[in-house]
């Protein structure tokens, strides 16, 4: 039977059916008096914060910035979500180097080796070091976190049109994803952007604003790029007490791909992950730690403990990650200040645990 067309006035076209707004669909749930799940309560607070923008008569430009940032992050979370259980390495370096340059060859080898170890690679999706690393890792084990620039940085062919390619408007949202999703950071020679990412990674780990992770500065065999930088850090930052001796444990400088691969894989030999619960730091490990080693750690790292020794434990009630519940724990009354010493403690667990 032929579908009957609606009665229309001359010159009029059918009005498209409006898709039901998520605000209309989901807001009543957030307004309900019943108990909300934690994520629902947080979204409710976000909605209220957004409404305050109207009350505060926030400028349109500021609202546009916040809207674009929120949209970018929501989509990025969605793209990365299926790979939550896979360890990832954020790789930084120059877009200007040719593929036959020694640092690019080192990046290619490093990414291939880490992909073989089960890691995925995150790069800025451009040319140079980024292209070399993504070719080494392969499309299936690559993410691209591109940036929209006036001169348009084109994604390299190894990540272009892949579902795991993201393009950001803002550097700050892009950098957030680089660090949030990383279990390690690898830096090859590069320009201002590479140094920006290096110092950001170091600062976030040094201050505990991101999880402990290996940060490796990698040059080609015989290169001096990062050794010269390290000498500067020692001469002008460490010597003048602008950083602490323990902060030097937060990173490694090497010209060897073998050493770089070992630095990252060894970090996760026994250590698995960490999180803060109240005033306690919970370190998850892949196997139980001998009581004698726990006592030794309490003595040797007493300078970063406040209010008691390190103890072995099962998952704490406050932890909300059931997929990790079976892992053994060490619970520390950590002072939340000396993250270089914390890195040294993790290294000791990996060496002797």
C-alpha positions, 0 to 999 in steps of 0.5 A, spaced: 500 500 500 502 506 498 504 511 504 499 516 505 503 523 504 501 528 510 496 534 508 501 540 506 500 547 504 502 549 498 510 550 498 511 547 505 515 541 506 515 536 511 518 538 518 523 532 520 522 528 526 526 531 532 530 526 536 529 526 543 534 530 547 538 526 552 537 532 557 529 530 556 531 523 557 536 522 562 535 529 566 529 526 570 533 520 573 538 525 575 533 529 579 530 523 582 530 522 590 532 515 590 540 513 591 544 515 585 550 511 582 557 514 583 557 516 576 550 519 576 551 523 582 558 526 578 554 527 572 548 531 576 554 535 579 557 537 572 550 539 569 549 543 575 556 546 574 554 548 567 547 551 569 551 556 573 554 558 567 548 561 565 547 564 572 554 567 572 552 570 565 559 567 563 561 570 556 560 566 550 567 565 548 568 561 555 562 557 554 564 555 547 571 553 550 568 549 556 563 546 551 569 544 546 573 541 551 568 537 554 566 534 548 573 532 546 574 529 552 568 525 552 569 522 545 576 520 547 574 517 553 569 513 549 575 511 544 580 509 549 575 505 553 575 498 550 583 498 551 583 499 558 586 493 560 592 494 555 598 498 557 600 503 553 606 508 552 606 515 550 611 517 545 614 524 543 619 526 538 620 531 533 615 531 527 621 534 522 626 528 522 626 524 516 625 516 517 632 514 515 634 519 521 638 515 527 632 517 532 627 515 527 630 508 526 630 507 534 623 509 535 621 504 530 625 499 533 623 501 540 615 501 538 616 494 535 619 491 541 614 494 545 608 492 541 611 485 541 611 485 549 603 487 548 604 494 549 600 499 545 603 506 542 600 513 543 603 518 538 601 525 536 599 522 529 604 526 525 610 525 521 617 524 523 618 520 530 611 519 530 610 516 524 616 511 525 613 509 532 606 507 529 609 504 523 614 500 528 608 498 532 603 497 527 596 500 526 592 495 530 597 497 536 597 504 535 593 510 537 593 517 534 592 523 538 592 529 533 592 536 534 588 541 529 593 547 527 592 553 522 597 549 518 593 542 519 598 537 521 596 531 517 595 524 520 601 519 518 598 513 513 599 508 519 594 511 523 590 515 518 582 514 518 583 509 524 578 509 529 583 510 534 585 516 531 583 523 535 583 530 533 583 535 538 582 543 538 586 544 544 593 542 547 591 541 554 585 536 552 590 532 548 596 532 553 591 530 558 589 524 554 597 523 553 598 522 560 592 519 563 592 513 558 599 512 559 603 507 563 610 509 560 612 515 557 618 515 551 621 521 549 626 522 543 629 528 540 625 533 538 623 541 539 619 545 544 613 541 544 617 535 546 621 539 551 614 541 554 611 534 554 617 532 557 617 537 563 609 536 564 610 528 564 616 529 570 612 534 573 606 530 574 609 524 576 614 528 581 608 531 584 603 525 584 598 528 580 599 522 575 600 515 577 607 512 578 610 510 571 617 510 567 619 516 563 625 514 558 629 519 554 631 515 548 637 517 543 640 513 537 646 509 539 652 514 540 647 520 540 648 526 545 641 530 545 638 527 552 645 526 555 646 534 554 640 535 557 641 531 563 647 534 564 644 541 564 639 538 569 644 536 574 648 542 573 643 547 574 637 544 577 640 539 582 646 543 584 642 549 586 637 544 589 631 546 585 630 539 584 632 533 589 637 528 588 631 523 589 627 526 583 633 523 578 630 517 580 624 519 576 627 518 569 632 514 565 636 517 559 639 512 554 642 511 547 640 503 547 633 501 545 634 494 549 635 499 556 629 503 554 625 496 553 628 493 560 626 500 564 619 499 562 618 492 562 622 491 569 617 497 572 611 492 571 615 486 573 612 485 580 608 492 581 602 493 578 598 499 579 597 504 585 591 508 588 590 513 594 585 511 599 584 516 604 591 517 607 593 511 605 597 509 598 595 502 596 600 498 591 597 492 587 603 487 586 602 481 581 604 476 587 605 476 594 611 480 597 615 476 603 614 478 610 621 479 611 621 484 605 615 488 607 619 489 614 625 491 610 622 496 606 618 499 612 625 500 615 629 503 609 623 507 607 621 510 614 623 517 611 616 517 607 612 513 612 607 517 617 604 513 622 606 506 621 609 501 617 608 498 610 603 492 611 601 487 606 593 487 605 587 484 601 583 489 597 580 495 601 573 496 602 574 503 599 577 500 592 572 500 587 575 496 581 573 489 582 577 487 576 583 488 580 580 485 587 585 479 587 591 482 586 595 482 593 597 489 596 602 493 600 598 499 604 603 505 606 602 511 610 605 515 604 607 522 606 604 524 599 611 528 598 617 524 596 615 521 589 622 520 587 623 516 593 616 512 592 619 510 585 625 507 589 621 503 593 617 500 587 624 499 584 626 495 590 619 491 590 621 489 582 628 487 584 627 483 590 619 481 590 
